[in-house]
Amino acid sequence: MLEGKAVVGETDMLQTMQQVALDVAAKALDFFDVTEATEIARFIKKEFDRAYGSGWQCIVGTDFGSFVTHCSGCFIYFCIGSLAILLFRGSAATEPDPHPLSALETLKA
């Protein structure tokens, strides 16, 4: 495992779920080398799918940007050493807009 303590950057998870995320990440780092980011992400995602239901997404790395839509109470971004972990449960729009350009056309008028 990487040396150092996990540092939570952003989250809207309850404290208990946050702790599960940190514990699962630590377990993943016991099983996989820090260079195996995809395997670490897969492990964390599958553990959260098993524990909290499907739909979880996990991104692991040392340099990435993101802009995601997530379910309320299901987002955490934290670092362990130089490794960043983004874990969230995806959320889709309730009803897709059948005319996505209509708002733009209204602005032009």
Salt bridges, closest charged atoms under 4 A:
ASP12 OD2 - HIS70 ND1 3.84
GLU39 OE2 - ARG42 NH1 2.53
GLU47 OE2 - ARG50 NH2 2.92
ASP49 OD2 - LYS45 NZ 2.41
